[in-house]
Amino acid sequence: MAGLLKRLAIAASLSSPLLTSAEEVLYSKRALQKRQLQGGNYNISYFHINDVHAHLDDFSSSGTNCTRPERGCYGGYARVKHVIDEQRPLSNNSLFLNVGDEFQGTLYYTFYGGEKIAEAINQLGFDAMTLGNHEFDAGDDHLGDFLENLTFPIISANIQSTHPVLNKTIKPYHIFEEHQIAVMGVTTEETPSISKPGDGTTFGNSVEAVQNTINHIRETTNITRIAAITHIGYEKDQELAEATTGLFLIIGGHSHTPLGNFEGAKGPYPTIKENKDGDEVFIVTAYRWGEYLGYIDVIYDAQGKIVEYHGGPIHLTNKTEQDADLQRQIEAWAQPFEEFAAEVLGESLVELDQTTCQQKECLLGDFMADAMLVYRQNNSNSSGAGTAGFALINAGGIRATIDAGSITRGEVLTSFPFGNAIVELELSGQEVWDVLEGIVTGVNVNNSKEVTSFFQISRGIAVEYNPENNNGSKLMRVTVGNEPLDRQKNYRIVTLDFLAGGGDNIFMPFTNFISLDTQDEILVQYIKTQSPVNITLDGRIKEVNGTGNSTDPTATASVPGGKSSETGAAMARSVSWNNVAAGAVASLVGSI
């Protein structure tokens, strides 16, 4: 009875405004026969967070520093700590799990690396953490230093590493003896193409790693309650659920997918799938940046299957209290870079939106790509056919919206935190076509591997594609300047060193490029020349109807930055990258 009363207390305390949906006890289909706690049943609460991306302090809805609290401030680890410290004592049993991607996203990481992130999360009471792809962005040595400073287990069943610290620190799973629960971790297999792990660190097949780990746990212990924290993305989580047995709870990350009963949610919390045995598997994730804290309370039966659950994502807003001590530390850590970040570079009369960059042409993508093209054209010694004709970037590298009003250096670094350098490549027209076909299809034409990001382009090029066509024939028209793409001609393209080296699998890797200035510094200078910024979308990326692929000049579109020619019959309309990628989880990865 005491346990039941505590569970009811949790439900009451997590009701509106914290919980995003009505707090009801929901039942799985197996609970129809087992509604009461019986012999062998076990109740535990899971709290979880993912993809915080160095947002130690609270932030605006765009992800940048919260300078206008009246418009809303969200997240921040001081709010997370307050809620955790308040709610965990109400549960007899609980675990707090971190699903990775603590690195990259704000100046807390740019300035300190992993140092202050480790200091913050060590104070939150995490029970275990899996690794995201961004934990590898600065290499294995940097990650090793970070892991040695953590005070809780690090788990990932599909990572193998010869690096001495990673090999010692990363384990496939951890058993919580007091709960008789095993929790395993998984990290996206795409990490080598979207981050910088060392040559001795490999990422195995997620499904095989999970099933092998489940089998090992069941063969060597008496534990039946098994959960997974998976940094692989919402779609991959569902595939994992359906492809395995013995796993009944998946706590996910990587895809920045909002789940719950609120505007903008992409699915229910939990999402329920059936595994190979026909048993229910419960999938939860908590969006991004720490705006939500995931919470699900479950009852396991003696076989380790979930027979009852309730909960939902907890929204952390201005109304959520902060832990005063942790907030003081976070504010103190910001002081060394606050003046630098507050420098006003210019003004924008429009919101430079990032939220749609993984689905279609977006305003911040246009602005950044144009900045790169102008930079290279102004600093190139070549002329005529040798001058760079357009720029191409990965949408996954665009991290936050820049709000209308004053543009600060901190906003630029939050939107483009990776320090990628500009490079110029020379490709044949056929190679350009293949690159673009690979992006819109979601599969690299040359190596048949998944392309893990959508794209954005500068003026001077127009791309039309039909996502309804078969893979390999989605690209319809490409126009450079005022001419259709000539597949026999060579073109000079401005892009990023990350992409030139094979990142997101957009290009086949180049090795002979020269890295120039960094992306953020180029944007800083461009803002100063363009202020006040007042731009609109111009249709440089379009979804159209039709079949086949064409470079027929009579079928070309109006080209941003070039002369007008005949437009195709189809009108542009927005397109979901989930549809474009033919099953790929591209809105979730590629520098995510």
Buried (B, 14 or more C-beta within 10 A) or exposed (E): EEEEEBBEBBBEBBEEEBBBBEBEBBBBEBBEEBEEBEEEBBBBBBBBBBBBBBBBBBBBBBBBBBBEEEEEBBBBBBBBBBBBEBBBEBBEBBBBBBBBBBBBBBBBBBBBBBBBBBBBBEBBBBBBBBBBBBBBBBBBEBBBBBBEBBEBBBBBBBBBBEBEBBBEBBBBBBBBEEBBBBBBBBBBBBBBBBBBBBEEBBBBEBBEBBBBBBEBBBEEEEBBBBBBBBBBBBBBBBBBBEBBBBBBBBBBBBBBBBBBEBEEBBBBBBBBBEBEEEBBBBBBBBBBBBBBBBBBBBBBBEEBBBBBBBBBBBBBBEEBEBBEEBBEBBEEBBEEBEEEBEEEBBBBEBBBBBBBBBBBBBBBBBBBBBBBBBBBBEEBEEEEEBEBBBBBBBBBBBBBBBBBBBBBBBBBBBBBBBBBBBBBBEBBBBBBBBBBBBBBBBBBBEEEEBBBBBBBBBBBBBBBBBBEBEBEBBBBBBBBBBBBBBBEEEBBBBBBBBBBBBBBBBBBEBEEBEEBBBBBBBBBBBBEEBBEBEBEBBBBBBBBBBEEBBBEEEBBBBBBBBEEBEBBEBEBEEBEBBEBBBEBBBBBBBBB
